[in-house]
Amino acid sequence: MRGRATVLPTFLLTLLLLSAGCLQRPTPNPGIIVASVTSGPNNLDPRVGTDDVSQKLHQLMYDNLMELDDHLRVVPRLAERLDHPDPLTYIVTLRRGVLFQDGHELTSTDVVYTFTSLLDPAFTSAKKGAYRDVQLVDALDDYTVAFHLKRPFASFPINLVIPIVAKGAGADLNEHPMGTGPYRFVRYLVDDHIELSAFDQYFQGRPKNDGIILKIVPDEVMRGLEARKGTIDVIVNDISPDIAFQLKNDPHLQMVEGPGADYQYIGLNLRDPILSDVRVRHALAYAIDRRAIVDSLRRGLAVPATGMLPPMSWALAPDLDTWPYDPERARQLLDEAGYTDPDGDGPKVRFSLTLKVSNIEFNRLQATVVQQNLQQIGIALDVRTYEFATLYADVVSGNFQLFFLQWTAGSLADPDILRRTFHSTQTPPIGFNRGGFNDPRVDALLDEAGATEDAARRLALYQDVQRLLHDESPYNSLWHKTNFVIAQKSLSGIRLNPQADLLFLKDVTRHDAS
């Protein structure tokens, strides 16, 4: 599977381009950067909106209290510093002179209001669960805020990576968003585009362009066509590797890559009598050719994964390797587990498994590779495709043997995700332990890591957890995505962070802009 036909041949893309004469740039101003998004936003209130497009807009119109650096550590943004005087208290000191887009200064009352609304039982938001251990948020003075917890929780700072809204902001924030971010909201033409203008008084300096237009283009082929025609300036990740491979060779376009955190894996149901045997899980790990998937299907836009945490994570265990592609070792393990091949290279199989995947094209192709890999070691794989909602419902309810899913960068920012995913108490609906993994050693390490205040000890505990998970293999790790941007060659200032957010757009300029 190291060589394969291109999903969208160049001649087809060219043919579609010739018929796309109706494509138009939504603004004549070359100082405005046009980026594509896949859909319209669900809610422009950053306390409420959780879909991808809404959160991309939040990044441009608001600022987070804290942010993540390139190693996924929590560092100050609107905050000047974060102190932790005792296990139950975190104190944020704010920057002075930060202005909201209506001209008033950010103070502690805005921060308290933002978090108090998330603690209010009458306020509806999917983000509220992150703050269930917050006892009280109060202002110590105009620029100092104290967070009081109900219990020690060393991962609490990740919950401060959230946009701050102005005191008194209500439901109308969805239609009239206003924050401290680098861009002001101008208007939203439903199902067409969102317009933002540069905020001259932005605390980190005015953006280097006049504004951003996020153009809604649901179809990835059309996004590629618009980039070629020049009616879109920037596409971040939202095209397939095959289309990106073609576009990067266009003389008018450039491709910029950066390390990514998104993680694709095969989930295993450890309650299943076959998959409960760790020798079978190891055999599956040895059987899958991750390098072929990365090189052929992902066009090199990924790296084989050693585990759930991304390569740039501060908590990554550095001594773990990816499972090598070794079909012979996989066959030996299956023999040891009692699943001998009844007829050698003949048509009979050791056993059959079912893999559930969503119905997007890439997952179908990747499932075909895995199916062929497992066939080589005598396992028949029945691949079943579903609409995502149906697949996800089956996964949450435990109705699966194997499944493909992908964790996004935001979910993987803090190693506490290991607790949410693999602690024995975190089965749905409480957490994400969908495969029923249960290991008292892992539970004890995760419990201690969540409570300890010693940073070095916490790091060592999380690394020990990763080593145990590698040995027990409740997930079959595939790859971490490489982020990429397809952009007009006339643009400069493009720099991706591991979350692949859009905040970098404030530094983008056009060489030929007057």
C-alpha positions as CSV (number, residue, x, y, z in Angstrom):
1,M,0.0,0.0,0.0
2,R,3.0,2.3,-0.4
3,G,1.8,3.4,-3.8
4,R,-1.8,4.3,-4.7
5,A,-3.9,6.3,-7.1
6,T,-4.6,9.9,-6.2
7,V,-8.1,10.3,-4.8
8,L,-8.7,13.5,-6.8
9,P,-6.6,13.4,-10.0
10,T,-5.0,16.6,-11.2
11,F,-7.0,16.6,-14.5
12,L,-10.2,16.5,-12.6
13,L,-9.3,19.4,-10.4
14,T,-8.2,21.3,-13.5
15,L,-11.5,20.5,-15.3
16,L,-13.5,21.7,-12.3
17,L,-11.4,24.9,-12.2
18,L,-12.3,25.6,-15.8
19,S,-16.0,25.4,-14.9
20,A,-15.7,27.6,-11.8
21,G,-15.8,31.0,-13.5
22,C,-18.3,32.2,-10.9
23,L,-15.8,32.2,-8.1
24,Q,-15.3,35.7,-6.7
25,R,-13.2,37.3,-4.0
26,P,-15.5,38.7,-1.3
27,T,-13.6,42.0,-1.0
28,P,-11.5,44.2,-3.4
29,N,-9.2,45.3,-0.6
30,P,-5.9,43.4,-0.9
31,G,-5.1,44.4,2.8
32,I,-7.9,42.0,3.9
33,I,-7.0,38.3,4.3
34,V,-9.6,35.8,3.1
35,A,-9.5,32.5,4.9
36,S,-11.9,29.5,4.4
37,V,-14.0,27.7,7.0
38,T,-16.1,24.6,6.5
39,S,-19.4,25.9,7.9
40,G,-21.0,28.9,9.7
41,P,-20.5,29.4,13.4
42,N,-23.0,28.0,15.9
43,N,-22.5,30.6,18.6
44,L,-20.2,33.7,18.8
45,D,-20.4,33.8,22.6
46,P,-17.1,32.1,23.7
47,R,-18.7,30.7,26.8
48,V,-21.2,28.8,24.7
49,G,-19.9,28.0,21.2
50,T,-18.0,24.7,21.0
51,D,-17.9,23.9,17.3
52,D,-14.7,24.3,15.4
53,V,-15.7,27.4,13.4
54,S,-17.1,29.3,16.4
55,Q,-13.9,28.6,18.4
56,K,-11.8,29.9,15.5
57,L,-13.7,33.1,15.5
58,H,-13.4,33.4,19.3
59,Q,-9.6,33.3,18.9
60,L,-9.8,36.3,16.7
61,M,-12.3,38.5,18.5
62,Y,-11.5,37.7,22.2
63,D,-8.4,36.8,24.2
64,N,-7.9,33.9,26.5
65,L,-7.0,34.5,30.2
66,M,-4.1,32.0,29.8
67,E,-2.9,30.3,26.6
68,L,-0.9,27.2,25.5
69,D,2.7,27.6,24.3
70,D,4.4,25.4,21.7
71,H,5.0,22.6,24.3
72,L,1.3,22.8,25.4
73,R,2.2,24.4,28.7
74,V,-0.2,26.9,30.2
75,V,1.3,30.4,30.1
76,P,-0.2,33.9,30.7
77,R,-2.0,35.9,28.0
78,L,-4.5,38.4,29.4
79,A,-2.9,37.4,32.7
80,E,0.4,38.8,33.6
81,R,1.1,35.9,35.9
82,L,-0.5,33.0,37.7
83,D,0.3,32.2,41.3
84,H,-0.6,29.1,43.4
85,P,-0.1,29.9,47.1
86,D,-1.8,26.8,48.4
87,P,-3.4,23.6,47.0
88,L,-6.9,25.1,46.8
89,T,-6.1,28.6,45.5
90,Y,-4.9,30.1,42.2
91,I,-4.4,33.8,41.9
92,V,-4.3,35.6,38.5
93,T,-2.7,39.0,38.1
94,L,-4.0,40.8,35.0
95,R,-2.2,42.9,32.5
96,R,-3.0,46.6,32.8
97,G,-4.1,48.7,29.9
98,V,-5.9,46.0,27.9
99,L,-8.9,47.5,26.2
100,F,-12.1,45.9,25.1
101,Q,-13.2,46.9,21.6
102,D,-15.8,49.4,23.0
103,G,-12.9,51.3,24.6
104,H,-13.2,50.3,28.3
105,E,-10.3,48.6,30.2
106,L,-10.3,44.9,31.1
107,T,-10.4,44.5,34.9
108,S,-11.0,41.8,37.4
109,T,-14.7,42.4,37.3
110,D,-14.8,41.1,33.7
111,V,-12.9,38.0,34.6
112,V,-15.1,37.3,37.6
113,Y,-18.2,37.8,35.5
114,T,-17.0,35.4,32.8
115,F,-16.3,32.5,35.3
116,T,-19.3,33.3,37.5
117,S,-21.6,32.9,34.5
118,L,-20.1,29.5,33.9
119,L,-20.8,28.6,37.5
120,D,-24.4,29.8,37.4
121,P,-26.9,26.8,37.3
122,A,-29.2,28.9,35.0
123,F,-26.5,29.4,32.4
124,T,-26.4,26.8,29.7
125,S,-23.0,25.8,28.3
126,A,-21.2,22.5,27.5
127,K,-18.1,24.1,29.0
128,K,-19.5,24.2,32.6
129,G,-18.3,20.8,33.5
130,A,-14.7,22.0,33.6
131,Y,-15.5,24.2,36.6
132,R,-17.4,21.9,38.8
133,D,-14.5,21.9,41.3
134,V,-14.5,25.7,41.6
135,Q,-15.9,26.9,44.9
136,L,-15.6,30.6,44.3
137,V,-14.1,33.2,42.0
138,D,-13.6,36.7,43.5
139,A,-11.8,40.0,42.8
140,L,-9.1,40.9,45.3
141,D,-8.6,44.3,43.5
142,D,-9.0,45.8,40.0
143,Y,-6.3,43.6,38.5
144,T,-6.2,40.5,40.8
145,V,-8.6,37.5,40.7
146,A,-8.6,34.5,43.1
147,F,-9.9,31.0,42.2
148,H,-10.8,28.9,45.2
149,L,-11.2,25.1,44.5
150,K,-13.2,22.5,46.4
151,R,-10.3,20.0,46.2
152,P,-6.7,20.0,45.0
153,F,-6.4,19.7,41.2
154,A,-3.0,20.2,39.6
155,S,-4.4,20.4,36.1
156,F,-6.7,23.3,36.9
157,P,-4.7,25.9,35.0
158,I,-5.8,24.4,31.7
159,N,-9.3,25.5,32.5
160,L,-8.1,29.1,32.5
161,V,-7.4,28.9,28.7
162,I,-10.7,30.5,27.9
163,P,-11.8,33.8,26.4
164,I,-12.9,36.6,28.7
165,V,-16.1,38.6,28.0
166,A,-17.1,42.0,29.3
167,K,-19.1,42.3,32.6
168,G,-22.8,42.2,31.8
169,A,-22.5,40.4,28.4
170,G,-25.7,38.6,27.8
171,A,-27.3,36.4,25.2
172,D,-26.9,39.1,22.5
173,L,-23.2,38.4,22.5
174,N,-24.0,35.7,20.0
175,E,-25.1,38.3,17.4
176,H,-22.9,41.2,18.6
177,P,-19.6,39.8,19.8
178,M,-17.2,42.1,21.5
179,G,-13.9,41.2,23.2
180,T,-10.3,42.3,23.6
181,G,-9.0,40.4,20.6
182,P,-7.1,41.7,17.5
183,Y,-10.3,41.9,15.4
184,R,-13.7,43.5,15.7
185,F,-16.8,41.9,14.5
186,V,-18.3,43.6,11.5
187,R,-21.1,41.4,10.2
188,Y,-22.1,37.8,9.4
189,L,-23.8,37.0,6.1
190,V,-25.3,33.6,7.0
191,D,-23.9,30.7,5.0
192,D,-21.6,33.1,3.1
193,H,-18.9,34.8,5.1
194,I,-18.0,36.6,8.4
195,E,-16.2,39.9,8.2
196,L,-13.8,41.2,10.9
197,S,-11.8,44.4,11.0
198,A,-8.5,45.2,12.6
199,F,-8.7,46.5,16.2
200,D,-6.3,49.5,16.3
201,Q,-6.0,49.5,20.1
202,Y,-5.1,45.8,20.5
203,F,-2.8,45.3,23.5
204,Q,-0.2,43.4,21.4
205,G,-0.3,46.0,18.6
206,R,-2.6,46.5,15.7
207,P,-2.8,43.5,13.3
208,K,-0.5,43.7,10.2
209,N,-3.5,43.6,7.9
210,D,-6.8,45.5,7.6
211,G,-9.1,42.6,8.5
212,I,-10.1,39.0,8.0
213,I,-13.0,37.5,6.0
214,L,-13.8,33.9,6.8
215,K,-15.5,32.5,3.7
216,I,-17.8,29.6,4.2
217,V,-17.0,26.8,1.7
218,P,-18.4,23.4,2.8
219,D,-16.8,21.4,0.0
220,E,-13.1,20.7,0.0
221,V,-12.8,20.5,-3.8
222,M,-14.3,24.0,-4.0
223,R,-11.9,25.2,-1.3
224,G,-9.0,24.0,-3.5
225,L,-10.5,25.6,-6.6
226,E,-10.9,29.0,-4.8
227,A,-7.3,28.8,-3.6
228,R,-6.1,28.3,-7.2
229,K,-8.3,31.0,-8.5
230,G,-7.1,33.4,-5.8
231,T,-10.6,34.1,-4.3
232,I,-9.3,32.5,-1.0
233,D,-6.0,33.4,0.5
234,V,-5.6,30.9,3.3
235,I,-6.8,27.3,4.0
236,V,-5.8,25.8,7.3
237,N,-5.9,21.9,7.4
238,D,-9.4,21.8,5.8
239,I,-8.5,19.9,2.6
240,S,-7.4,16.3,2.1
241,P,-3.7,15.5,1.8
242,D,-4.2,14.5,-1.8
243,I,-5.6,17.9,-2.7
244,A,-3.0,19.7,-0.7
245,F,-0.3,17.6,-2.5
246,Q,-1.6,19.0,-5.8
247,L,-2.0,22.6,-4.7
248,K,1.5,23.0,-3.2
249,N,2.9,22.6,-6.7
250,D,0.9,25.5,-8.0
251,P,3.3,28.4,-8.8
252,H,1.0,30.9,-7.1
253,L,0.5,29.0,-3.9
254,Q,2.7,28.0,-1.0
255,M,2.4,25.3,1.7
256,V,3.5,25.9,5.3
257,E,3.7,23.0,7.7
258,G,4.0,22.8,11.4
259,P,3.9,20.1,14.1
260,G,0.4,19.1,15.0
261,A,-1.3,17.4,18.0
262,D,-4.4,15.8,16.6
263,Y,-4.2,12.0,17.3
264,Q,-5.8,9.2,15.3
265,Y,-6.2,5.8,16.9
266,I,-8.0,2.5,16.9
267,G,-10.1,2.0,20.0
268,L,-10.4,-1.5,21.3
269,N,-13.2,-3.0,23.4
270,L,-11.3,-4.8,26.2
271,R,-14.5,-6.5,27.3
272,D,-14.4,-8.5,24.1
273,P,-13.1,-12.1,24.8
274,I,-10.6,-11.9,21.9
275,L,-9.4,-8.3,22.6
276,S,-9.1,-8.9,26.3
277,D,-5.9,-10.8,25.6
278,V,-2.9,-8.4,25.6
279,R,-1.1,-10.7,23.2
280,V,-3.8,-10.2,20.6
281,R,-3.6,-6.4,21.2
282,H,0.1,-6.5,20.6
283,A,-0.3,-8.6,17.5
284,L,-2.7,-5.9,16.1
285,A,-0.1,-3.3,16.9
286,Y,2.7,-5.1,15.1
287,A,0.4,-5.9,12.1
288,I,-0.5,-2.4,11.1
289,D,1.9,-0.5,8.7
290,R,1.7,3.0,10.1
291,R,4.4,4.2,7.8
292,A,2.4,3.2,4.7
293,I,-0.6,5.1,6.1
294,V,1.5,8.2,6.8
295,D,3.4,8.2,3.5
296,S,0.7,7.1,1.1
297,L,-2.7,8.2,2.6
298,R,-1.5,11.2,4.6
299,R,1.1,12.2,1.9
300,G,3.6,12.7,4.7
301,L,1.3,15.1,6.6
302,A,1.5,13.1,9.8
303,V,4.0,11.3,12.1
304,P,3.5,7.8,13.5
305,A,2.2,8.0,17.1
306,T,3.9,6.4,20.2
307,G,0.8,7.1,22.3
308,M,-2.0,9.6,23.0
309,L,0.1,12.6,24.0
310,P,1.5,14.6,21.1
311,P,5.2,14.8,20.3
312,M,5.6,18.4,21.6
313,S,3.8,17.8,24.9
314,W,5.9,18.7,28.0
315,A,4.6,15.4,29.6
316,L,5.6,13.0,26.8
317,A,7.5,9.9,27.8
318,P,10.6,10.3,25.5
319,D,11.7,6.6,25.6
320,L,8.6,5.2,23.8
321,D,8.8,4.0,20.2
322,T,6.1,3.4,17.7
323,W,5.2,-0.2,17.2
324,P,7.2,-1.5,14.2
325,Y,5.6,-3.2,11.3
326,D,6.3,-6.8,11.9
327,P,3.7,-9.3,10.6
328,E,5.8,-12.3,11.5
329,R,5.9,-11.2,15.2
330,A,2.2,-10.6,15.1
331,R,1.6,-14.2,13.8
332,Q,3.8,-15.6,16.6
333,L,1.8,-13.7,19.3
334,L,-1.5,-15.0,17.9
335,D,-0.2,-18.5,17.9
336,E,0.9,-18.0,21.6
337,A,-2.6,-16.7,22.4
338,G,-4.1,-19.9,21.0
339,Y,-5.4,-18.5,17.7
340,T,-3.5,-20.6,15.3
341,D,-3.9,-20.3,11.6
342,P,-6.0,-23.3,10.5
343,D,-4.5,-23.5,7.0
344,G,-1.4,-21.4,6.8
345,D,-1.6,-19.2,3.7
346,G,-5.0,-20.6,2.8
347,P,-8.4,-18.8,2.9
348,K,-9.4,-19.8,6.4
349,V,-8.9,-17.3,9.2
350,R,-7.9,-17.3,12.8
351,F,-10.9,-15.2,13.8
352,S,-12.9,-12.2,12.6
353,L,-13.2,-8.6,14.0
354,T,-15.5,-5.7,13.2
355,L,-14.1,-2.2,12.7
356,K,-16.5,0.8,12.8
357,V,-15.6,4.0,11.1
358,S,-17.2,7.3,10.0
359,N,-18.2,7.6,6.4
360,I,-15.6,10.2,5.3
361,E,-13.4,9.1,2.5
362,F,-10.0,9.1,4.3
363,N,-11.3,6.8,7.0
364,R,-12.6,4.4,4.4
365,L,-9.2,4.3,2.7
366,Q,-7.4,3.9,6.0
367,A,-9.7,1.1,7.0
368,T,-8.8,-0.7,3.7
369,V,-5.1,-0.6,4.6
370,V,-5.8,-2.0,8.1
371,Q,-8.0,-4.6,6.6
372,Q,-5.2,-5.7,4.2
373,N,-2.7,-5.7,7.0
374,L,-4.8,-7.9,9.3
375,Q,-5.6,-10.3,6.4
376,Q,-1.8,-10.9,6.1
377,I,-1.8,-12.3,9.6
378,G,-4.9,-14.4,9.3
379,I,-7.5,-12.0,10.7
380,A,-10.7,-11.1,8.8
381,L,-11.8,-7.5,9.3
382,D,-15.3,-6.5,8.6
383,V,-15.3,-2.7,8.0
384,R,-18.6,-0.9,8.7
385,T,-19.2,2.7,7.9
386,Y,-21.7,5.0,9.7
387,E,-22.7,8.6,9.9
388,F,-20.6,10.2,12.7
389,A,-23.5,10.6,15.1
390,T,-24.4,6.9,14.8
391,L,-20.7,5.8,15.2
392,Y,-20.2,8.0,18.2
393,A,-23.4,6.7,19.9
394,D,-22.1,3.1,19.4
395,V,-18.7,4.0,20.8
396,V,-20.1,5.7,23.9
397,S,-22.4,2.8,24.6
398,G,-19.6,0.2,24.2
399,N,-21.2,-1.3,21.1
400,F,-18.0,-2.1,19.2
401,Q,-15.0,-4.3,18.9
402,L,-12.7,-1.8,17.1
403,F,-13.3,1.8,15.9
404,F,-11.5,4.8,14.4
405,L,-11.7,8.1,16.1
406,Q,-9.5,11.2,16.4
407,W,-8.6,13.4,19.4
408,T,-8.1,17.0,18.6
409,A,-5.3,19.2,19.9
410,G,-7.4,21.1,22.4
411,S,-8.3,17.8,24.1
412,L,-4.7,16.7,24.4
413,A,-3.3,19.9,25.8
414,D,-3.1,18.6,29.4
415,P,-2.0,15.1,30.4
416,D,-5.0,14.8,32.6
417,I,-6.7,13.6,29.5
418,L,-5.0,10.2,30.3
419,R,-7.1,10.1,33.5
420,R,-10.3,11.0,31.6
421,T,-9.6,8.3,29.1
422,F,-8.1,5.4,31.0
423,H,-9.0,5.6,34.7
424,S,-11.3,2.8,35.6
425,T,-13.8,5.3,37.1
426,Q,-14.1,7.3,33.8
427,T,-16.4,5.0,31.8
428,P,-19.2,6.9,29.9
429,P,-21.1,9.0,30.6
430,I,-18.6,10.3,33.2
431,G,-15.5,10.1,31.1
432,F,-14.0,8.6,28.0
433,N,-12.9,5.1,29.0
434,R,-15.1,3.6,26.3
435,G,-13.2,0.3,26.0
436,G,-13.4,-0.7,29.6
437,F,-9.7,-0.5,30.4
438,N,-9.1,-1.3,34.1
439,D,-5.6,-1.4,35.6
440,P,-5.1,-0.6,39.3
441,R,-1.5,0.5,38.7
442,V,-2.6,3.1,36.1
443,D,-5.4,4.3,38.5
444,A,-3.0,4.8,41.3
445,L,-0.5,6.8,39.2
446,L,-3.2,9.0,37.7
447,D,-4.8,9.7,41.1
448,E,-1.4,10.8,42.5
449,A,-0.6,12.9,39.4
450,G,-3.8,14.8,39.7
451,A,-3.2,15.7,43.3
452,T,0.5,16.3,43.5
453,E,1.9,19.8,43.6
454,D,5.4,18.7,42.8
455,A,5.9,19.4,39.0
456,A,8.8,16.9,38.7
457,R,6.9,14.2,40.4
458,R,3.8,14.9,38.3
459,L,5.9,14.6,35.1
460,A,7.4,11.3,36.3
461,L,3.9,9.9,37.1
462,Y,2.5,10.7,33.7
463,Q,5.4,9.2,32.0
464,D,5.0,6.0,34.0
465,V,1.3,5.9,33.0
466,Q,2.3,6.2,29.3
467,R,4.7,3.3,29.6
468,L,2.1,1.1,31.2
469,L,-0.5,2.1,28.5
470,H,2.0,1.3,25.8
471,D,2.5,-2.2,27.3
472,E,-1.2,-2.8,27.8
473,S,-2.3,-1.3,24.5
474,P,-6.0,-0.2,25.2
475,Y,-5.5,2.0,22.1
476,N,-3.8,1.2,18.9
477,S,-2.0,4.4,18.1
478,L,-1.8,5.4,14.5
479,W,-0.5,9.0,13.9
480,H,-0.4,12.6,14.9
481,K,-1.4,15.1,12.2
482,T,1.0,17.5,10.7
483,N,-0.7,20.9,10.5
484,F,-0.5,22.7,7.2
485,V,-1.6,25.9,5.5
486,I,-2.2,26.4,1.8
487,A,-1.8,30.1,1.0
488,Q,-1.3,32.6,-1.7
489,K,2.5,33.0,-2.3
490,S,2.1,36.7,-1.9
491,L,1.4,36.3,1.8
492,S,4.1,36.3,4.6
493,G,3.9,35.9,8.4
494,I,2.3,32.5,8.4
495,R,3.3,30.4,11.5
496,L,1.3,27.5,12.8
497,N,1.1,26.4,16.4
498,P,0.2,22.9,17.5
499,Q,-3.5,23.8,17.9
500,A,-3.6,25.2,14.4
501,D,-5.7,28.1,15.5
502,L,-6.2,31.2,13.4
503,L,-4.5,33.8,15.7
504,F,-1.5,33.8,13.4
505,L,-3.6,35.7,10.9
506,K,-3.0,38.9,12.8
507,D,0.7,38.7,11.6
508,V,0.0,37.9,8.0
509,T,0.7,40.6,5.3
510,R,0.5,40.6,1.5
511,H,3.6,41.6,-0.4
512,D,1.7,43.3,-3.2
513,A,-0.9,45.1,-1.0
514,S,-0.9,48.8,-1.4
